[in-house]
Amino acid sequence: MNVFLVQILSLFIFFSACFLYAVIKKRNDIADVAWGLGFLIIAIIGAFYNPTPKTLIIAILVFIWGSRLAFHIGKRFLNKKEEDHRYQKMRDSWKGSQNLNSWVRVFMLQGMLLVFVSTSVIIVTKFDQGGFTYINIIGGLIWLFGFCFEVIGDRQLKKFIAKRENSREIMTKGLWKYTRHPNYFGEAVLWWGIFIMTWGVEYFWLGILSPLTITILLRFVSGVPMAEQRYQDNKEFREYAKKTPAMVPNFFIK
């Protein structure tokens, strides 16, 4: 069977299983955990199908990122007793069958978007014949920079939340001084790195769908807008947002 079909079918089965869990537990926010795990499926299948050095390295990098993301979000998921407020708000806006809306609008949509973000991985799996260039190495370094930026941003926020006394306080130190969402910026950057790592593989240019999709999602759809919704009436946040960019850091802020 074509490797692409195997990857798509595996994702379909995986997200359908997550949907069944969501129906039983009445928690669509399991989709946030499933997001990172879905990339592991794509990467592992790719590594087995075409174990060239480039495919294996990209699969390892995606595995590291996806595992960390799933673990990071998974801990938050387990600590919550109720469904995340974002998904509760979605439910309130739906008409018709809640389960059908959940399956289509949350899990199948997420699976489709995951395929777009994984385009670079899918292409290198299908077409790579081995070999590395300096451009590919630069891509790896970009991935490392983005990954570190995301991890550091998440850790700084975690420490801040653990110490703050008022839930309306906002994080404005560390990397958060230069960008309102260093974790999102890092995530977008690392996918640009993966795209550059596929440079030289046949049809690699199609892989630009990977970084473009995740960048658009994080900046304009499910990332920044949803994360900042709850702070619109927070005066401190509004002042912070006036001088601090949403994603791309401004290191010249005093």
CORVENGI-V81248 format. One record per pair of residues at least 4 apart in sequence whose C-alpha atoms are under 6 Angstrom apart, sorted by sequence separation. I is the first residue (numbers start at 1). GAP is how many residues later the second one is. D is the distance in Angstrom with one decimal. If there is no record, write none. Layout:
i,gap,d
I,GAP,D
I,GAP,D
//
This chain:
i,gap,d
5,4,5.9
6,4,6.0
12,4,6.0
22,4,5.2
34,4,5.9
40,4,5.9
47,4,5.0
51,4,5.9
55,4,6.0
59,4,5.9
62,4,5.8
63,4,5.8
68,4,5.9
70,4,5.5
101,4,5.4
102,4,5.2
103,4,5.2
104,4,5.0
105,4,5.5
106,4,5.9
123,4,6.0
124,4,5.0
148,4,5.9
172,4,5.0
173,4,4.7
176,4,5.5
209,4,5.7
211,4,5.9
215,4,6.0
216,4,5.6
217,4,4.7
218,4,5.7
219,4,5.8
222,4,5.7
237,4,6.0
22,5,4.8
51,5,5.7
172,5,4.8
199,5,6.0
217,5,5.6
218,5,4.0
219,5,5.3
22,6,5.1
198,6,5.9
218,6,6.0
47,9,5.4
43,16,4.6
192,19,5.0
191,20,5.1
40,23,5.3
188,27,5.3
37,29,5.9
153,29,5.4
36,30,4.3
153,30,5.2
36,33,5.6
150,33,3.9
36,34,4.9
7,35,5.8
150,36,4.4
33,37,5.0
149,37,5.0
147,39,5.8
33,40,5.8
146,40,4.0
33,41,5.5
146,43,4.9
147,43,5.9
146,44,4.5
143,47,3.9
143,50,4.5
142,51,4.8
140,53,5.9
139,54,4.2
29,55,6.0
27,56,5.0
139,57,4.7
139,58,4.7
136,60,5.9
136,61,4.0
185,62,5.2
179,65,5.6
179,66,5.2
180,66,4.9
181,66,5.3
179,67,5.7
179,68,5.4
179,70,4.6
178,71,4.9
178,72,5.1
128,73,5.4
178,73,5.6
50,75,5.7
120,75,5.7
127,75,6.0
52,78,5.4
46,79,5.0
120,87,4.2
119,88,5.1
119,91,5.4
15,92,5.8
118,92,5.7
117,93,3.9
116,94,5.8
117,96,5.8
//
